[in-house]
Amino acid sequence: MQYAVNKAQDAMGPVDTSTDPAYKHREDGSKMKALAWFGNKDVRMVEAAIPEISEEKDVIVKVTGTTICGSDLHLYHSEMLGLQKGDILGHEFMGVIDRVGPAVTTLSKGDKVVVSFQIACGTCVFCKKKWSSMCETTNNSSMMQTMYGGRDAGFFGYGHLTGGFPGGQSEYVRVPFGEVNCLKVPPGISDEGVLFLSDVLPTSYHAIMDTRVEEGDVVGVWGLGPIGQCCVRWALLKGAKKVYAIDQVPARLALAQTAGPNVVAVNFSTDDPSKTIKEAEPLGLDVCIDSTTFHEPKTMLHKVEKALMLETDVSETPNEMIWLAKKFGRIGLIGVYSGYTNHFNIGALMEKGVRFIGNGQAPVHLYWEEILNDYLLTGKFDPSFMVTHRVGIDDFPALYKKFDERYAGVVKVFVSTDASEAPSKGYPQLSKVADWAEKVM
């Protein structure tokens, strides 16, 4: 996908950009606001052409809620392959149906929908099992095929390694196979209450289900961003008797402990998790969940190797989990890893019989109806704990900077557009990033 960028514009100001020229655009030339990538820590609001129906199963969604996901920081730091200047970012979003293709019969203009971050065709061998993240037909990346021996589904707003689809940090999005990739939202539930069915809720739920947390298990969760926070709560809902929540940010540790009295906070900046947890659990942990990411090495060895590009990913957390896992214990990787790592303790993995599970990109379609009906509508899982701020779409560049700096108290931010509903009861009111106090975690 190539993007036309008006280079005469000021480097940090608004620019003109178009979405994929293979897409059809509104015939009247109307534009929308969108957040686009231009380089390392360089994201800008742009004026982009509003997409039009290009294929008969498309729908056009007018975005009413979007957000930054922790994995978006990999793009912000230019750590993901296949990014091109002008790519519209964002994979976690919802909205109302604005237009439908001629083959769409179950969605109508005005329907409120959540859009899965992955784009599934609905008919391939994987989609028939609702393994939507593994769709065989929507991602044409030869780079991913070469690196991994196969391709994930296409993803919105994640660059050309995942198909180059313009994302949802924008006012309108073309959604291919709209009936497959949109979940209709029932009346009476707020936008804030369902937005995270797009990614965070199914992703964290998948980590717990795929790694098989069972009644009475002792669980460790490494990394307490939104995914980790949700993993802590899902583990408890599935019957874990104790959850060790591991991070170095005091505010995140404190938030995890609000999930219940059986959550034990471990600050790895002051305590060695291997020693602290092993002393309390001599036999080890039944389940370990890695909600961290590849891009933050802790030791000098990995800092040097990563700086020299001798590895792309860091094995420190996986090795810690292998060491702490019970014999025949289970380890799940839901944090984003992208390439190759050094010093992986493969011997301990084999000798202890540890089940080391790459959870993969979560198959949203497998879980989102279950989560909606059994947990959100019943109140068993209340996502309001993680929605800490609300800002307008024009604040996206400033929000990325704050999010990257781990601004204190920011977990998930609901980003609104001109089409958004008013803030719901129990959720934050609209604010400006510039008005936030200067405080970093």
C-alpha positions in Angstrom: 0.0 0.0 0.0 1.5 3.3 -1.0 0.3 6.6 0.5 0.3 10.0 -1.1 1.6 12.5 1.4 1.7 16.3 0.8 5.4 17.0 1.8 4.9 20.7 1.5 3.1 20.7 4.8 5.0 21.5 8.0 6.8 18.3 9.3 4.8 18.3 12.5 1.6 19.8 11.3 -1.5 18.3 9.5 -0.7 16.7 6.2 -2.9 15.4 3.4 -2.9 11.6 3.0 -5.1 9.1 1.2 -6.0 5.6 2.3 -5.1 2.7 0.1 -5.6 3.8 -3.5 -7.1 0.4 -4.2 -10.0 1.5 -2.0 -12.8 3.5 -3.3 -13.3 6.9 -1.7 -16.3 9.2 -1.4 -17.0 10.7 -4.8 -17.5 14.1 -3.3 -13.9 14.1 -2.0 -14.9 14.5 1.6 -12.2 14.0 4.2 -11.8 12.6 7.7 -9.5 13.0 10.6 -7.0 10.1 11.2 -3.8 9.3 13.1 -1.0 8.3 10.8 2.6 7.0 11.3 5.5 8.8 9.8 8.5 7.5 11.7 10.0 6.7 15.1 7.8 8.5 17.7 6.3 10.5 14.8 2.5 10.2 14.6 0.4 13.0 13.2 -3.2 13.9 12.6 -3.9 13.9 8.9 -6.8 14.6 6.6 -7.6 11.4 4.7 -10.2 10.6 2.1 -13.3 8.8 3.6 -13.4 5.2 2.4 -16.3 4.0 0.3 -17.7 0.5 -0.3 -15.0 -1.3 -2.4 -16.3 -5.0 -2.3 -19.8 -6.2 -2.0 -19.4 -7.6 1.6 -17.8 -4.4 2.9 -19.3 -2.1 5.5 -18.2 1.4 6.3 -18.1 2.1 10.1 -18.4 5.6 11.5 -16.1 5.4 14.5 -17.6 6.4 17.9 -14.9 5.0 20.1 -11.2 4.0 19.7 -8.1 3.8 21.9 -4.4 3.1 22.0 -3.4 -0.5 22.7 -0.1 -1.2 24.4 1.0 -3.1 21.3 0.6 0.2 19.3 3.7 1.3 21.0 5.7 -1.1 18.9 4.6 0.8 15.8 5.2 4.1 17.6 8.8 3.0 18.2 9.2 1.7 14.6 9.8 -1.8 16.0 7.4 -3.6 13.6 8.3 -4.5 10.1 6.3 -3.3 7.1 5.4 0.2 8.2 5.0 2.9 5.5 4.7 6.6 6.0 1.1 7.7 6.1 -0.2 4.4 7.4 -3.4 5.0 9.4 -3.0 3.3 12.8 -5.4 1.7 15.3 -6.9 -1.7 15.7 -9.2 -1.4 18.7 -12.4 0.5 17.7 -16.2 0.5 17.4 -18.9 2.6 15.8 -22.1 2.7 13.9 -22.7 1.3 10.5 -22.6 4.1 7.9 -22.9 2.2 4.6 -23.2 -1.4 3.6 -22.2 -3.3 0.5 -24.8 -5.0 -1.7 -24.2 -8.5 -0.3 -24.7 -7.4 3.3 -28.1 -8.4 4.8 -27.6 -8.6 8.6 -26.3 -5.1 9.2 -28.0 -1.8 8.5 -27.1 1.8 8.6 -27.2 3.0 12.3 -26.4 -0.3 13.9 -23.9 -0.1 16.8 -21.1 -2.5 16.3 -17.7 -3.5 17.8 -15.1 -4.4 15.1 -12.6 -7.2 15.8 -9.0 -6.1 15.4 -8.4 -8.9 12.9 -10.0 -9.2 9.5 -11.4 -12.7 8.9 -13.1 -14.0 5.7 -15.5 -16.3 7.6 -15.1 -19.2 5.1 -11.6 -20.6 5.3 -10.7 -23.7 7.3 -9.6 -21.5 10.3 -12.5 -19.1 10.2 -15.0 -22.1 10.2 -13.6 -22.9 13.7 -13.8 -19.2 14.6 -10.1 -18.9 14.8 -10.4 -15.5 13.2 -6.9 -14.4 13.9 -5.5 -17.2 11.7 -7.6 -16.5 8.6 -5.9 -17.8 5.5 -7.1 -15.3 3.0 -6.9 -11.7 4.3 -3.2 -11.1 4.7 -1.0 -11.1 1.6 2.3 -10.4 3.5 5.1 -12.4 1.9 7.4 -11.1 4.7 5.3 -12.8 7.4 5.1 -16.0 5.3 8.9 -16.0 5.1 9.5 -15.3 8.8 6.9 -17.5 10.4 6.1 -20.2 7.8 2.5 -18.9 7.6 0.4 -15.8 7.9 -1.9 -14.3 10.6 -5.1 -12.7 9.4 -5.0 -9.2 8.2 -5.2 -6.7 11.1 -6.5 -3.1 11.1 -3.9 -0.4 11.5 -0.8 -2.5 12.1 1.3 -2.0 9.0 1.9 -4.2 6.0 3.2 -7.2 7.9 -0.5 -7.7 8.6 -1.9 -6.7 5.3 -1.7 -2.9 5.3 -5.3 -2.2 6.3 -6.0 1.4 7.4 -6.9 1.4 11.0 -9.5 2.7 13.5 -7.8 5.7 15.0 -9.8 7.7 12.5 -13.4 8.8 11.9 -14.4 6.2 9.3 -13.1 2.7 8.5 -13.8 0.3 5.7 -14.4 -3.1 7.2 -14.0 -6.0 4.7 -16.4 -9.0 5.3 -18.4 -6.7 7.5 -21.0 -9.2 8.7 -18.1 -11.5 9.9 -16.0 -8.8 11.6 -18.6 -6.6 13.2 -20.4 -7.7 16.4 -23.8 -6.0 16.8 -24.2 -4.4 20.2 -27.5 -4.7 22.0 -29.3 -1.6 23.3 -28.7 -0.5 26.9 -24.9 -1.0 27.1 -22.5 1.9 26.8 -19.8 2.4 24.1 -17.2 2.4 26.9 -18.6 -0.9 28.2 -18.2 -2.8 24.9 -15.3 -1.1 23.0 -12.7 -3.5 24.5 -14.5 -6.5 22.9 -12.5 -5.4 19.9 -9.2 -6.6 21.4 -8.3 -6.4 25.1 -11.1 -8.5 26.6 -10.9 -11.4 24.1 -7.1 -11.3 24.1 -6.8 -11.5 27.9 -9.6 -14.1 28.1 -7.9 -16.2 25.4 -4.6 -16.2 27.4 -6.4 -17.7 30.4 -8.5 -20.2 28.4 -5.6 -21.3 26.1 -3.2 -21.7 28.9 -5.9 -23.5 30.9 -6.3 -21.8 34.2 -8.3 -24.2 36.4 -10.0 -24.2 39.8 -7.4 -24.0 42.6 -4.4 -23.0 40.4 -1.7 -20.7 41.6 -1.1 -18.2 38.7 1.6 -15.7 37.9 0.9 -12.7 35.5 3.9 -10.8 34.3 3.1 -7.3 33.0 0.2 -5.3 34.4 -0.9 -3.2 31.5 -4.5 -3.5 30.4 -4.1 -7.1 29.2 -2.3 -8.2 32.4 -4.9 -6.5 34.6 -7.7 -8.3 32.8 -5.8 -11.6 33.0 -5.6 -11.2 36.8 -9.4 -10.8 36.9 -10.1 -13.6 34.4 -7.9 -16.0 36.4 -9.8 -15.3 39.6 -13.1 -15.7 37.8 -11.9 -19.1 36.5 -11.2 -20.3 40.1 -7.5 -19.5 40.7 -6.8 -19.6 44.4 -3.9 -17.1 44.2 -2.5 -14.8 41.6 0.9 -13.2 41.7 0.8 -9.9 39.8 4.3 -8.9 38.7 5.4 -5.4 37.5 7.5 -2.5 38.5 5.0 0.3 38.4 3.4 1.0 41.8 0.1 2.2 40.3 -0.3 -0.9 38.2 0.5 -3.2 41.2 -2.0 -1.3 43.3 -4.7 -1.6 40.6 -4.1 -5.4 40.3 -4.7 -5.8 44.0 -8.1 -4.2 43.8 -9.2 -7.4 41.9 -9.3 -9.3 45.2 -7.6 -10.4 48.4 -5.9 -13.3 46.7 -3.8 -11.1 44.5 -0.1 -10.8 45.6 1.8 -7.8 44.1 5.5 -8.4 43.3 7.6 -5.4 42.3 10.5 -6.6 40.3 12.4 -3.4 40.7 12.7 -4.1 44.4 12.1 -7.8 44.7 13.4 -10.7 42.7 10.3 -12.6 41.5 12.2 -15.9 41.2 13.2 -15.7 44.9 10.1 -14.1 46.3 7.6 -16.4 44.6 9.7 -19.6 45.0 9.9 -19.0 48.8 6.1 -18.8 49.0 5.4 -21.5 46.4 8.2 -24.2 46.7 6.6 -26.4 44.1 6.2 -23.5 41.7 3.3 -22.0 39.8 0.6 -24.0 38.0 0.2 -21.3 35.3 2.4 -18.4 34.1 1.0 -15.7 31.8 3.4 -13.4 29.9 1.6 -10.2 29.2 4.8 -8.3 28.6 6.5 -7.4 25.3 9.7 -8.0 23.6 11.0 -4.4 23.6 12.2 -3.7 27.2 15.3 -5.6 28.2 16.2 -5.5 31.9 19.8 -6.7 32.0 22.8 -5.2 30.4 23.5 -8.3 28.3 20.2 -8.1 26.5 20.3 -4.3 26.3 23.6 -4.6 24.4 22.4 -7.5 22.2 19.2 -5.8 21.3 21.0 -2.5 20.6 23.3 -4.3 18.2 20.4 -6.1 16.6 21.8 -9.5 17.7 18.2 -10.3 18.8 14.9 -8.8 18.3 13.1 -10.1 21.4 14.3 -10.7 25.0 14.1 -14.0 26.8 14.3 -12.7 30.4 10.6 -13.1 31.3 10.1 -16.4 29.5 13.2 -17.8 31.4 11.9 -16.5 34.7 8.5 -18.2 34.1 10.2 -21.5 33.1 12.2 -21.4 36.3 9.1 -20.7 38.4 6.7 -23.1 36.7 5.7 -26.2 38.5 6.8 -29.5 36.9 4.4 -30.0 34.0 3.2 -26.5 34.6 1.8 -24.3 31.8 3.2 -21.0 30.4 1.3 -18.8 28.0 2.7 -16.0 25.9 0.0 -13.4 25.0 2.5 -10.5 25.1 3.6 -9.5 21.6 6.9 -11.1 20.5 8.0 -10.6 16.9 11.3 -12.4 16.1 14.3 -14.0 17.6 15.7 -14.2 21.1 19.0 -15.4 22.7 19.8 -17.4 25.9 16.4 -19.2 26.0 16.5 -21.9 28.7 15.3 -24.7 26.5 16.9 -27.3 28.8 14.8 -26.4 31.8 11.7 -26.3 29.5 12.3 -29.9 28.5 13.5 -31.4 31.8 10.6 -29.9 33.8 8.0 -30.9 31.2 6.7 -27.4 31.0 4.0 -26.7 28.4 5.2 -23.5 26.7 2.3 -22.1 24.7 2.4 -19.4 22.2 -1.2 -18.1 22.6 -0.9 -16.3 19.3 -3.1 -13.4 18.3 -6.3 -14.0 20.1 -9.2 -15.3 17.9 -11.6 -12.6 18.9 -14.6 -14.2 17.1 -14.3 -17.4 19.3 -14.9 -15.4 22.5 -16.6 -12.1 22.0 -20.2 -13.3 22.1 -19.5 -15.4 25.2 -17.8 -12.4 26.9 -20.6 -10.0 26.0 -23.4 -12.3 27.1 -22.0 -14.2 30.0 -19.7 -11.5 31.6 -20.5 -8.0 30.4 -24.3 -8.1 30.3 -24.5 -10.0 33.5 -22.0 -7.7 35.3 -19.6 -10.5 36.2 -16.8 -8.5 34.5 -16.9 -4.8 34.7 -14.3 -3.1 32.4 -14.8 0.3 33.9 -11.8 -0.2 36.2 -9.4 0.2 33.3 -11.0 3.2 31.6 -9.1 6.1 33.2 -9.5 9.0 30.8 -11.5 10.3 27.8 -10.0 12.6 25.1 -11.0 13.7 21.6 -9.5 12.3 18.5 -7.4 15.5 17.9 -5.4 14.6 21.0 -4.0 11.4 19.6 -0.4 12.6 19.0 -0.2 14.0 22.6 -1.8 10.9 24.0 0.7 8.6 22.3 3.5 10.6 24.0 1.9 10.3 27.4 1.1 6.7 26.9 4.7 5.9 26.0 5.9 7.8 29.0 3.7 5.7 31.3 1.9 8.7 32.5 0.6 8.0 36.0 -2.9 6.6 36.3 -3.4 6.0 32.5 -4.6 2.5 31.8 -7.1 2.7 28.9 -8.2 6.0 27.3 -11.5 6.2 25.5 -10.9 8.4 22.4 -14.1 10.0 21.1 -15.0 11.5 17.7 -17.7 14.0 16.7 -20.0 11.0 16.3 -19.6 9.7 19.8 -22.2 9.4 22.5 -21.9 11.5 25.7 -19.8 9.9 28.4 -21.7 7.2 30.3 -22.3 7.1 34.0 -19.2 5.8 35.9 -16.8 6.6 33.1 -14.5 9.7 32.7 -15.6 13.0 31.2 -13.8 14.5 28.3 -10.5 16.1 29.1 -7.4 17.5 27.2 -4.1 15.8 27.5 -2.4 19.2 27.8 -4.4 19.8 31.0 -3.1 16.7 32.7 -0.6 17.2 35.5 3.0 16.4 34.6 3.6 13.1 36.4 5.2 9.9 35.1 4.8 6.5 36.6 
